[in-house]
Amino acid sequence: MTVIINIIRKHYPIFIFLVFYLVLSFLFYKDFGITADEDTEYISTRLLKQMLFDNASRDYLYSKGWNYNPLEAPYSRAHLLIHILINTKNYYEWNHLINLILGSAAFILIYLFIYKALKSKFAAISAVLLLFLTPRFTGDLPGNPKDIPFAIMYTLSLFAIYYFGTTKNKPIIEYLSLAVLIGITQSTRILGLTLLIIYAVFNLKMGLKDSLTLDNIKKSLMKTTYSTIFVGIGSIIVMVGFLPSLWESPVRNFIRLIAVSSTFDLWNHEILFMGSMLDKYNHPIIYLPIWFLITTPLHTLIPLILSVIYVKRFIKIPIYFLLLISVLINFTVYFSINPIIYNGIRHFLFLVPIFIMLAVIFLNDLYSTNNRKLFITVVSIFTIYLLFTLIRMIHLHPFEYIYFNELTGGLKNTYDAYETDYWGASYKEGTQWVIDHRKEFPKVLKVYPCNVSNSVWYFGKGSFEMVNESRDADLILCDYERTKQRDMKLNILGEIKRENAPLLYIGTLTK
């Protein structure tokens, strides 16, 4: 008990934050709508449970379709078994609460990472606050059961690479620990394979940090080669264990997995980018950099850019080197493959904690200088901006993930040029609008939703009938992007808006 009390006293900032975060989670978890992919994720996980614990047959699993069959899934959903086992009645609100609670791991990790490297509670809690006040990350916590777990596992794996690279341990403990963590990360998303490259580069860097003699170079190369091979083979074994689609014909399905993950053949829609609807195969290579530029809050973007500009000042710091090569390697993979990505930064959400830690390294260095006036001025400006960002998040709630930074003029200046409510969470508010105005419509009301129909059904609570064709509907719920894609002409009766930008229309077809 004394040990626990001492830990709490020593690291009281993160414990205070976690209490604050969990209180907010319990207060607001019911606010969030069902996102477009949630239904698929939880149905597939229930099938995974049946396969693992109820001996569901292979034929039965394949009869459910490729998008639900765990034997065909391109990534592991094992982490969602927690939801299925706890939330036996499948309340979506409970799923969101579980996601929020588990999402606290992201804040704990970034705190531990920075504290381990910089030995500063101030720097560590600053990283936590910057992550919390990054709407694109925080906004995905309740309803994104795919990219957030990957981001957490990726950060944990990086932390383990840093820990073992800067601390003396028995090699077998290092290799087994990294094999398990990296293997689980790879099973969650194939992009986790970049961790092996990062591990090799960082391992070599740490081996050469004290001496560049020929003998030490040879020794470090041999050690890095052996350790990377050991961790690589171990991680692949763990990955196969967590990914049922690799249980049959692992080599062939592994190649297929890489192909599917880069081309996203299973997804076939247009992408709204820079004001134009683009075919998914014709999106420009600048897609990802532009999205990061326009959605990263300035409290992170500015110090991040400065940390790169002053790279010579920081490159010898192990954590900086590790984080920088993580960014460079992932962007090298992105520019080399030019994969099909959509929904803004969603597929690369795991880079957000890395960006924040790089920004904090620069801010911590600024604090370490003797120019206190400059530091106080910078902190004052940042504090005001953080409060401004918090106010914007409150206004965007519960759709924080649609945030655009001030370089674009905010959401009101970008909604017609870039994807906004790609998750379709606004259909919950649209459904509530229908319920609130129910008396204004026929006794038998037919409603057609353009997307996330399960959300409209779930929150509609049987107050209207749902139809599969817009022409059969008395009322249509359609998000801005799909209204534009389908060139749908509506008599608009109601709108769901944030920052004066339309997210969802409620209306009838024009005659």
N, C-alpha and C positions, 0 to 999 in steps of 0.2 A: 504493500500500500504506500509506503514511504517513497519507493521508486516512482510510482505513478504520480504522486503529488509533486515530486521534484521535476518530473518531466513537464507536468502542466505549468508549474511555475516558470520553468525555463523557456517554454514555448507558448506562453499564454496568448500571444497574438493570434495564432492559428486556432486555438481552442475557442477564443472569443468569436472569431469569424465563423467557425463551424456551428456554434450555437445560433448565431444570427442567421446563417444560411439555412439551417434545418428548420428554424422557426418560420422563415419565409416559405420554405417548401411545403410545410404543413398548412400554412395559411392560404396558399395560392394554387396548390396542385390541381384543384378542380377547374381552374380557369382555362386550361389548355385543351385545344381541340385535338381530334384524332388526325394524325398525319397520313399522307398518302401510302406509305409503305408499312405502316404498323400492322395492319390486318394480315398481310402476307407473312411478316416476321413471326407473329404469335401463332398463326395457324400452322406454319411450318415447324415451329418449335414444339407444338403439341404433337405433331406427327413424329418428331424426333424422340419425344418422350415415349410415345407408343412403340417406336422401334426399339428403344433401349430397354424399356421396363415391361412392356406388354407383349413383346414378341410379334409385333405387326409384320405381316408378310411382305415380301418384296413386291408382289403383284399389287397388293393393297396400296403401298406407297406410290408406285408408279401410276396407279389409277387416279391419284389426286392431282396430277399435272406437274410439269417441271418446276413451276414457280413455288410449289409447296413441298415437293418431294425432297427430303434431306439428302437422299442419295444423288441428287443432281445439283444441289446448292453449291454456288461458287465460293461460299465462305461459311465459316462455322457460326452456328447459333447456339452453341452450348451454354454461353453465358446467360441466355434468356430462359434457361430451365429454372432459374431462380424465380422468375415471374410466374411461370406456369405452376410451380410447386406451391408458391405462396398465394397467388391470386387465382384460386381454383374456379371462381365465378366469372373470371375474365372481365372485370370492371376496368375500363380503360383509364379511369381516374387513378385507380390503384397502380396500374402500370406506370403512369406518369410519376406518381409519388416514389415508387421503387427506383425509377430512372434517376430522379432528382437525388435521392439518398445515395445511390451508388455513384452518381456523378461527383459527389463530394471528394472522391478519390483523386480527381484531377487537381483540386486545390491543395490537397494534402501533399501530393507528389511534387508539385511545382514549388511548394514551400520547402520540402525536404531537399530538393535538388539545389535550390539557391542557397539554402542555409549550409548544406554540406560543402559547397564550393566557395562561398564568400564569407561564411562564419558571421553572418549579420541577420538578426531577426528583422531589422528594418527593411533590408533588401528583400528578404524572403516574403514578408507579409505584403510588401509593395507588389511583388509578382502576383500574389494571390488576388489582390484588389484589381490589378490591371486585367487579369484573366476574367474575374467576375464582371468587370465593366467592359467586357468585349461582347457586345450583343450577339454577334454571329456564333459565338461559342456557347454562352449562357443560354441563349434562346433555343439551342438545339438539345439541351440537356433533357427536358421532359419527354420529347416525342421523337428522338432520333436514336433508336436502339441499335444502329449499325456503326455509324461513323464516330460517335462519342466513345463507345467501348474500344474501338481501334485506336483512337487518339490517346486514351488512358494507357492502354497496353504499350503503345509506341513510346510514350513518355517514360513509363516504368522500365522498359527495356533500355532506353538511353541512360536512365539513372543507374541501372545495374552496370552498363558498360563503363560509365564514369566511375562508379564506386570501385569496381574491380581493377580498373586501370590506374587508380590513384591510391589504392589501399593494398597492403600485402596480405594475400590469402593463399590457401592451398589451391593449386591449379585445378584439381578435380572439382572443388566446390564452385570455382568460377565457371568452368566449362559446363557443368551440369545445370547450374542456375541459369546461365545465359541460354543454354539449349532449350530449356523449358519455357522461359519467358519469350524468347524470340520465336520459338515454334508456335506458341499460342497466338502471338501477334500475327504471324504469317497466316495462320488458319483463319483469323478474323478478317484479314485482307491481304492479298498476295503482295501488295506493295511493302509489306513487312520484310521482304527479302532484302531490301536496301539496308537493313540493320546489320547484315553480315558484312557488307562492304564498309559500312561505318565502323564496325567493330575492328575490322582488319586495319583500316587506316589509323584509327585512334591507338590501337595496340602498337603499331609500328612507330607512331609518333612518340608515345611514352617510352618505348624502348630506346629511342635515339636521343631523348631529351638531354642526357648528361654527356654523351660521347658520340662523336661521328667518326671514330676510327673504323678501319676496314673490318677488324675482328668483331666489333660491336654491331656493325651494319649486318654482317653475315649472321651473327647470333640472333639479332632482332628479327631478321627476315625469316629465319628458320622457326623461331618461336611463334611468330605471327602466322606463318603458314600452317603449322601443326595445330595451333589453337583454333584458327578459323575453320580448318577442315573438321576438327572434332566438334566444335559448336555447330557448324553447318549441317553435318550428318545428324547430330542429335536433334537439331531444330526441325529437320525434315521429318524425322521419326515422330516427334511430338505433333507436328502439323498434321501428319496422316492420322494420328490417333484422334485428333479433335475435328477432323473434316471427313465425314462419312463418304462424300463423293470420291475420295481417294482410296477407299477401302477396296474397290473393284478396279482392276487395271490401273494401278497408281501412276505409272509412267505416262500412259496415254492420257489419262484424265488430268494429270499435272500440266501437261502441255496445253490441253484444252482449257484448263483453268486460266493460264497466263493469257491465252488468246481472247477468251471471253472477258477477262478483266481489262484488257486494253481496248477492245473494240465495242464492248457493251452491245453485242448483237441482240440481246434480249430486250433492249430499250430502243424504241424507234419513234422519236418525236422531234419536232423542230425546237430550236434554241433561240430565245430572244436575246440578242446581244448587239449593243450599240444601235438600238432602234430598228434592227432588221431581224426577221424570222429566218434563221439559217438551218439548212439541212445539217444533221449531226456530223456528217462526214466533211462538211465544209467550214467548220468553225475555225477561226484563226488561231495560230499557235500562241498569240498574245492573250488568249482568253483568260488563263489562270493569273498571270501577272497583273492584268488590268483589274480583275476581280479583287485580288488582294489589295491593290492600290486604292480602290474606291470603297472597300468595306472594312479596312483595318482602322480603328479609331486613331486619331492623331497622337493620343497619349502613348501609343506603341509605335506608330509608323515613323514619327520623327526621330526618337532615340534609336530605333532599329536602323534607319538609314545612316545616322551618324555613327553607329557602332561599326557599320561596314566601311564607311569612309575612313574612319580611323583604325582600320584593321591592323596596321603595324603596331599600334599601341596595345592591342589586346591579344594578338595571335599566339603569344607564349602562355597565355592563361589556359589551362587544360579544358575548363568547361566551355570557354569561348570557342576554342578550336573544335571541340566535339560538336557543339551546336551549329557552328558555321559549316563544317563539312556535311552535317546532316541536311542542311538547307541546300547546299551546292549539289550533293549527290542526288537528292530527290528532284531538284529542278533539272539536272542533267538527264535523268531518266525521263522526266516529262517532255523536255525539248527533243530528246532522241526518238521517243516512241510517238509523241503527240497523240496520247490516248483520247478516246471519246469521253469527255466529262461534261457535266451539266449541273444545274442547280448551284451556280456560283462556286464557292470554295469548298462545298460540302465534302467532296472526295479527298480533299487535302486539308481538312480541318485539323488534322494532327500536327500541322506545321504552326498553328496558332500559339500553343504553349512555348514552342521553340523561339518564335519571333519575340514573345514577351520576355523570355529569359535573356535573349540578346539585348533587348532594350534596357532591362534592369541592370545588366552588366555595365552599360554605358552610364546610366544614372548613378549607379554606385560609385563609379570612377569619378563622376562629377562631384559627388559628396565627399570623396577622399581628397579633393584638391583644397588648397588653402583659401580659395576665393569664395568665402562664405556669402558675400552679397550676391554673387552670381547664382549660387546654389539656392539661396532663399527666394530669389526672383523666379528661378525655374520652378521650384516647388510650389510657389504661390500660383503661378500660371497653370501648372498641371492640376492643382487642387480645384481651381475654378473650372477647368475643362472637364475633370472627372465628375464634378457635380452636374455640369451641363449634360454630360453623357448619361448620367443616372436619370436626370429628368427626361431625357429623350427615351430612355428605356421604359420608364414609367408610362409615357405617352404611347409607346409602341405595344406595350403589354396587351395580350399574351403572345404577340408576334415579334418578339425581339430579334429574331433571326432575319428579318427583312431590312435591317439597318443598313444605311449607306452613310459614309462619313461626310464631313463638311466640304471636302474637295469637290463633291458632286452637287452640293446644295441640298443634300438630304433626299429622302424618299420622294418628296413631291416633285423633284426635278429629274428623277430617274425611273419612275414606275413604268413609263412607256418606252424605255430603252433597254431595260434589263429585267430578268426574272425577279419577281418579288415573292409572292406567296406560293412558291413551288410545292410546299408541303400540303397546301390546302387546309391548313388549320382554321382558316376564317369561315369554313363551312359550318362550324359550330355556332358562331355568332349569327350567321345567315339563317340557320335553322331556328335559333331563338327568336329572330325577327319574325319569322313565319308564325311561330307559336304566339308571340305577343300580339300579332295582327290577325289571328285566326278567325275572329268573328266577322272580318271584312270580306271573307271569301266563302264560296259555296260549302254546303254541309259536307259533301264528298269532294275533298280537295286533292287534286293530282299534282305531285311535285316531281320535277326532273332536275337532278344535280349533274353538272358537267363533270364532276370529279368527286372522289372520296365519298361515294354513296353510302358506305357503311357508317360514316360520321353523321350524315343526315338521318339515316334510319335510327341510329343509336340515340341521338339527342332529340329526335323527333317524338319519341315516346308514343308512337301510334296515333298522333294527332292528325295525320294525313296519309294518303296513299302515294306510294312512289311508283313511277313509271320509267321505262327504259328508253323512250324516245321523246325528244323535246316537243314534237308536234302533237303528242298526246297529253301534254301537261297544261294545267291551269296556271302553274307558276314555275319559273325556272330560277335555279341558283347557279350562277356561273362566275368563276373567278376572272379577273381582268385578262389574264394571258390567254385563256381558252376562248373567251369572248372575241379576242382579237384574232386568234388562230382560225376560228371557224367563221369569222366575219358575221357573227350572230347579231341580228338587229332586235333590240329589246326595247319595250316600253318600261323604263326603269321605275320601279315603285319604291325601292329601298337600296341602300348602299352600305357596305362595311368599309370604313375608311380608317387610315392612320396617317398622320401628318398631311392631311388634306389630299391623300392619294387613294384612289379606289382599289380595294383588294377584291371585293366580291359584289356582284350585282344581283338583286332580286327583282324579277320582272316577268313580263309576258312577251311572247313573240309578236312582232308587228305584223299586222295583216297585209 
